[in-house]
Amino acid sequence: LRVEADGTWTGSPVVLTSPRRATSAPAVAACGAGWVVAWTDPEGIAVQVLDRAGAPLHSLSEKARPLGMGGAAPRLGLACDRRGALIVWSEDGQPELRALALPHGETAPRRLRLAADDPPGSFAAVAVASDGDGFLVARSGRRS
């Protein structure tokens, strides 16, 4: 559902479906000529790519074990730049952040590992932002 700057709704609500229940709030980003929505479910990460009006174009899922903060639901980091979307998360017991890079117009993501010098499982939350020409990934730590 789109909301204009003056607060009016336009279009019809779109219900995004997944074969499994969501285990996190959705992360949403404007991306190219549309939108990307990502959330976690019991199997991993679900992603929906929408057109400008909010109609689903395609979906994908990634097997993963995203880590939540203090037992809370995991929170994905999501942003887009001129090339596409970046979805980032932390996995329990892993020494690096995991990510999916999804270029505009493509349906298959690239899987990435973002290395760090911290011990496994030390990332409690991640956030991603873009200036349109790259990404900044921020994380907060949790010491084991």
C-alpha positions in Angstrom: 0.0 0.0 0.0 1.5 3.3 -1.0 1.1 6.4 1.1 1.6 9.8 -0.5 3.5 12.6 1.1 0.2 14.2 2.2 -0.8 11.0 4.0 -3.3 9.7 1.5 -3.3 6.1 0.5 -3.1 5.1 -3.2 -3.7 1.8 -4.8 -4.8 -1.4 -3.2 -3.1 -3.2 -0.3 -0.8 -6.0 -1.4 -0.6 -9.1 0.7 2.8 -10.7 0.5 2.6 -14.5 1.1 5.2 -17.0 2.2 4.8 -20.7 2.8 6.1 -20.2 6.3 5.1 -17.7 9.0 7.3 -14.6 9.4 9.6 -14.5 12.4 10.6 -10.9 12.1 9.2 -7.6 11.0 9.7 -6.8 7.3 12.6 -4.6 6.1 11.6 -2.4 3.1 13.6 -0.3 0.7 12.9 1.6 -2.5 14.9 -0.1 -5.1 15.3 1.0 -8.7 11.8 1.2 -10.3 10.2 -0.6 -7.4 10.6 -2.0 -3.9 12.3 -4.9 -2.1 10.8 -6.4 1.1 12.7 -9.0 3.2 11.8 -10.9 6.4 12.9 -14.0 8.3 10.9 -17.2 8.6 11.8 -20.5 10.3 13.8 -21.7 7.3 15.7 -18.5 6.7 15.1 -15.3 4.7 12.2 -14.5 2.4 12.5 -11.7 -0.2 9.8 -10.2 -2.5 10.6 -7.8 -5.3 7.7 -5.4 -6.1 7.1 -3.0 -9.0 6.5 0.7 -8.4 2.7 0.1 -7.7 3.5 -2.7 -5.2 2.6 -5.7 -7.4 4.9 -8.7 -6.8 7.4 -9.3 -9.6 9.3 -12.2 -8.1 10.3 -13.8 -4.8 13.2 -15.8 -3.4 14.2 -17.6 -0.2 17.6 -18.2 1.3 18.4 -20.9 3.9 19.9 -19.2 6.9 19.8 -18.9 10.7 19.6 -15.2 11.3 20.5 -14.2 14.9 18.2 -12.0 16.9 19.3 -9.6 19.7 18.9 -11.2 23.2 16.6 -13.9 21.9 14.4 -11.4 20.0 13.3 -11.8 16.4 16.2 -11.3 13.9 16.4 -7.9 12.2 17.7 -7.8 8.6 19.6 -4.9 7.3 18.3 -3.8 3.8 19.2 -1.0 1.5 19.5 -0.3 -2.3 21.9 1.6 -4.4 22.0 2.3 -8.2 23.1 -1.3 -8.8 20.6 -3.2 -6.6 19.7 -4.4 -3.1 21.9 -5.6 -0.3 20.3 -7.7 2.5 22.6 -8.3 5.6 22.2 -10.5 8.7 24.2 -12.2 11.4 24.2 -15.9 12.0 24.7 -17.5 15.4 28.2 -18.9 15.8 29.5 -17.4 12.5 32.5 -15.0 12.6 31.2 -12.9 9.7 28.1 -11.2 8.5 26.1 -12.9 5.7 24.5 -11.0 2.8 22.6 -11.3 -0.4 23.3 -8.9 -3.2 20.4 -8.7 -5.7 21.2 -6.6 -8.8 18.3 -4.7 -10.4 16.3 -6.9 -12.9 17.9 -10.2 -11.7 16.2 -13.0 -9.8 19.2 -14.8 -8.5 21.2 -13.2 -5.7 24.9 -13.3 -5.0 25.8 -14.8 -1.6 28.4 -12.8 0.3 30.3 -13.1 3.5 31.4 -9.9 5.1 34.5 -10.8 7.2 35.4 -9.2 10.5 38.0 -9.7 13.2 35.5 -10.4 16.0 34.8 -13.8 17.6 31.9 -16.0 16.3 28.4 -14.9 17.2 29.5 -11.4 18.3 27.1 -9.5 16.0 23.8 -8.8 17.7 22.2 -6.4 15.2 22.9 -5.1 11.7 21.8 -2.1 9.7 22.5 -1.1 6.1 22.3 2.3 4.4 23.2 3.6 1.0 24.2 6.9 -0.6 23.1 5.6 -4.0 26.6 4.5 -4.9 27.6 1.9 -2.3 26.6 0.7 1.2 27.5 1.3 4.8 26.9 -1.7 7.0 26.8 -1.1 10.8 26.6 -3.6 13.5 26.4 -3.8 17.2 28.3 -6.4 19.1 27.4 -9.0 21.7 30.3 -10.6 23.5 30.0 -14.3 24.3 
